[in-house]
Amino acid sequence: MSDYLLPTYARYPVTFVKGQGCRLWDKEGKEYIDFASGIGVTSVGHAHPEWVAAVAQQAGQLTHTSNLYNTEPGEKLAARLCEIAGMRGAYFANSGAEANEGLIKLARKWSHDKYGVGRAAVLTLEGSFHGRTITTLAATGQEHFHKFFDPFTPGFRHVPAGDMAALERQGDDVCALLLEPIQGEGGVIPLDAAYVQQAAELCRARDWLLLMDEVQTGIGRTGEWFGFQTLGVKPDALSFAKGIAGGLPLGGILVNEKLFDVLGPGDHGSTFGGNPLCCAAALATLDILTSIVPQVTEKGDYIRGRIAEMNLPDIVCTRGRGLMIGIQIAGVSLRELNTKLLEAGLVGLTAGTDALRFLPPLIIENEDIDAGLTIFENIVKGERT
């Protein structure tokens, strides 16, 4: 363990040195099954040969120019993402938090241009998570993330998920509603489609922007390219990150026609955003996932079905959609349980206060699923003995 890294993470006592497909190896040579994919990032697994080839080729050609110039990978990726999401334009950043900052700035600039000052409030949901910058922490609807760092950026209000009356009570200072299709850090809790559709109608009626935080749900994780495509709505803009570049840092926003010209030169920027190396990795990731995304729902159903067949009394329920899976388990310390899974060779995650979270690479096949679930079943059974 390093003596020089700041203790900002409660790191598990493992140092990974190699990955291949859905497997990882630590520096002692121990092998693990990866049900975490770097918190939903390595969507095409580790060291996928097509991804590696694309990154190597781009690294030998051009790695950075800044956004003062165009690059072919950036132009191609913007067009590809707009096509699969049905949107008009793209902006690239480095991370999910930056992408959500971009959404917030976009919404407030649009409202200022159209209505002037005084209409800048952004509504989010209780239980939401939108990032760790001061502004995206303010947008996050979980109080325990708010300790120590105030004062926060003003202009955010958190309303209960599923409560249309709470949305309808909001005043005329609102410019946008920001939703996660599935609350990831909040416990892998899907939003009800009927609620989202009613919320979208309210946004249209009151001329609020409907924004989707697709940082974790996007790029095939839920069985569609984007989570909003499972809910019967279309946002005005969305954020993406995590799985887009298969392991390299890339995020951004996609916008519809009415928002295309809102942010002009000098209004927003990112030195590394849209880096051609990361964009080349993203293009390769999308190519690989084109044949994989249609299988994601079936794979997720298979995992949830296998867990149900275990008939383990401590498992309250499973939640989620596609390969974004939460497992609510009663009467255990999630940290301790996840540590035991890791010791047994399964890399998992926690979510919220009551759930394990599985976000395996989207390329995972039944052989690795079954091996990982066997470890899971044995460890959970062992908690009762």
N, C-alpha and C positions, 0 to 999 in steps of 0.2 A: 504494500500500500504506500502511496506517495506521501512524503512529509511536506510537500510543497503545494498541493492542491487545496484551495480553500474548502472548508467543510460544509459546503452548501448542499450536499446530498448525503443522505444516510446510505452510503454505498454498501452493497453486499460484498463479502470478502472473496471476490472472484475477479481475476484479470483475464479477459478473453484476448486471444491472440490470433484466432483463425475462424473463418466461417465458410461453409459450403452448403448451398441450398438452404434447408431448414435446420441445419446442425451448426453448433458452435463448439469450439475447443478452448480450454483455458491453458495457462502456461505450464501446468503440470501434465497436459495431454488428456485431461478428462473431457468426455464428449457430452453434449447437452442437446436436447430438442428445444427449438426456439418457438415458444408460443407468445413472444412479446414483440418481435421484429423491431427492437429499438424504439418502443412506444409507437408502433404503427408506421415506421419509416421504411424498413427494408422490405417493401411490398413484393419485390421479385426475388426475395431471398438474398443470400450472401454469395458474392462472386459469380453471379450469373454470367455465362460466357458472352452473351450478346451485349449485356450491359458493360462488362469489362472492356470489350473490344471498342464500343462506342466511346467510352471515357478515354481509353488510351489513344485512340485516333484523334480525338479533339485536343487532348493534352499535348500531342505532338504538332498541333496545327495552330491553335490560338486559345489562350486561357482567359484573357481579360482585356477589355478595351475601355470600360466605363459606359454609362448610358448616354454619353455625348455622341455616340455613334451606334449604328445598327450592326447586328451580327446575324448571320443566317440561322444559327440554332434558335436564337431568341424570336426571330420573326416566324419561323416554322412552328415553334412551340405555342406562341400566342394564337396562331391560326388554328392549330390542332385543338387546343383547349376550348376555344370559342365554338368550334364545330361540335364537340361532344357535349358541351353544356348548353348550346343554343344561345350563347351570349354574343356581345358585339365587340368587346375590347378587353385587353389584359394589361395588367401592371405586375412587374416582378419585384419581389423582395427576397429576404433570406430565411424567414421563419414565420411561424404562425402568429406570434405576437405582433410582428411587424405588419403582417397581412391584415390583421384586425385593426391595428392603428390606421392603416390605409383606408379601411372601410369607414371608420369613424370620421376621419378627416373628409373623406368623400361625401358622407351624408351631411356633415355640417356645412361644407362649402356649397353643396347643392341647395340646402335650405336657405343659407345666407343669400345666395344669388337670387333665389326666387322670392323669399319672404322678408329678407333683412334680418336684423339682430333680434334675439329673444325667442328663437324657435330652434333650439339646439339640443334638447334633451334626447338621449338615446335610452330606450327601454331594453332591458335584458331580463332573464328569468332567474329566480332563486334556484340555486343549485348549478348555475352555469359556470363555465371556466373559459376565459378568453385570452389569457396570457399573463405574463409576469412583469411587464413594464408598469409604471405608475398608472398610466391611463387604462391599460387593459385589465389591471387589477381592480380599478374603479368600476369597470364594466362587469367584472366577475361577481356573481351572486352567491358567494360563499364567504361568510364573515371571518372564518379562521385564516383566510388569505390576506385579510386586511390589517392584521396586527403589525405594529411597529413602523409602518411606512407612511402614515398620514403626515401632511395633508395630501389627499388624492385629487386628481383632476375632477372638477365638478361636472354636473350635467348628466348623471346616470341615475336611473331608478330601476330597482329589481322588483318584479311582480311574480306571484306564484304561477308555476307552470300549470297549464290547463284551465286557468281561471279567466274566462272571457270577461266577466264583470269587472275584474281588476284592470284589464286593458281598457275597457270602455270608460272607466272612471278617469283616465288620464286626460290632462288638460291640453290646451292649445300651444304649449311650448315644446311639443314632441316633434322630432324630425324623422325618427327611424325606430324600428323594432329589430333587434339582433337576436337570432335564435340559432342554437345547435340542433340539427335534426335528431341527434342522440347525444344526451349529456354524458360525455366521456369521463372526465375527471369527477363529475358529480355522482358516478356510480353505474355508468352504462344504462341510462334510462331513456328510452325512446320517447319522443313527443308523439302524442296522439294525432293521427292524420286529420281527423275532423277539427280538432282544436287549431291546428296550423292553417287549415283551409279557412276557418272563420277569422283567424287573425289576419290572414292575407287579405280577406275581403274588407276588414276594418281598416287596414293600411290603405287600400285603394280608396275607401270612402273618405278618409281623413287626410289623404295625400301624405302619408308617412312612407318612407322607404322600407321595404322588406329586405333585410340583410340576413344571409345565412353564413354562419361560421362552419365551414366544411374542412377545417384543419385536420380533424381526425376522421370524419366520415367520408371525405372525398377520395377520389382516385380509386374507386372500385371496392372500398372497404365494406359497404353495405349491400353489395350485389348489383348496384347501378354505378355509373361513373361518379355521380354525386348523390348525396343523401336526399336532397330536395326532390330528386326524380322518383323517390319512393313515396312521396307525400301528396302528390297531386297539386303542387303549387310551383310557381316559378319566381324566384327572388329578383329584385332589381340589381343586386350585386351579391357576390359571395367571396369568401376567402378560402384559400387552399394552402397546404404545405405538406408536412410529414411525408406521405408515401409518393409524392410526385416525382422525385428524382432518385428513388431507390437507395438512398443513403447519403446523398450529398445535400447540402443546405440550400433549399429553394422554397419560396412561398410566393404568394401574390394574391391578386384579386381579379375577378372577372365582372364586367358590368354590362348592362343592357344598353340599348340605343340611347335612351334619354340621358344617361349618365356619361356617355362617351367623352364629351367635351368639358366636363365639369372641372377636372384638374388639368390646368394648363402648365406651360413651362414655368418652373420655379415653385409651383405649389406643393410638390412632393418629390421625393427622390430617394435613391439608395445606391451607394457606390458599387456594391457587389451584386445588387439585384439584377437578375437576368444574365449572370455570368455565363459565357458560352459553354464552359465546361459543364456546369450544372444543367443548362438547357439541353445539351447533348445527352446527358444522362437521363433527363426527363423524357426526351423523345424516344430513347431506347426503352425506358420503362413502359411508356404507353404502348409501344409496339408489342412488347412481351405480353402485356396485360390484355390486349385486344381479344385474344382467345380465352383468357382466364376469367375475366369479369363475369361472363355468363354462367360460370360454374360456382361463383362465390356463395350464392344463396343456398345451393344444394350442399356445399361443404359445411356451411354454418348450421344448417338443419341437421346434418349428420352428427356434428359435435354435440348439439343440444339433445338430440335423440339418444346418443350414447350415454350422456350424463344422466338423462332421465331413467334409462334402463338400469343404471347402477343402484337405484333405489336407496341412496344414502340418506339417512334420517336428518343429518345436519344441513343438507342442501334445501334451502327454502324455495328457490326458483332460479331459473336462468333468464337473462334479459339480453336484449340487443337485436341486431339484424345482421345477416351475412356473417362475416368473420370479425365482427365487433361484438364480443360475447362477455357478459357479466354473469357471475355465479354468486348468488347471495348465500352465504354460509353462516349459520347461527352458532354462537357460543365458542368462537375461536378467535385468537389474535391473528389477523390477516398477515401481519408482518412475519410472525413466527411460522405460520403455515406456508407462506411463500418462500421463506428461508429453507424449510424442510423440502419443499418441491425442488428448489435449486440444488440442494445437497443430493437429491435423488436423481438429478439430471434433467429437470424440466424448468425452463425459464418462463416465468409468468409475471403478472403485474397485479397491483391492487387498484381499486377504484372507489372513491368515496369512503364511507365508513363501514361498509358491510359487504363488499363484493371483491372477489378475485376478478381479474380481467384478462382475457385471452385475446391477443391480436396477432395471430400467426401470420407469416408471409402468405400472400394470396395464392402463391404457387403451390402451397402445401398439398400433399397427396395423402390418401387414406393410411398408408403405411406409417408415416410420421404422426398423423393424427392418432391412430390407434396406440402407437408406442407412448405418446405423450399422455393420453388419457389413462393408460394402464398405470403409469406413475402417479397421476392425479388420484385415481381411485384407491390405490394402495396407501398413499399418504393420508387421505381423508379418513379412510377406514382406521388407520393407525391412531388417529386423534382420539378415538373412542376406546382404545385399549390401554 
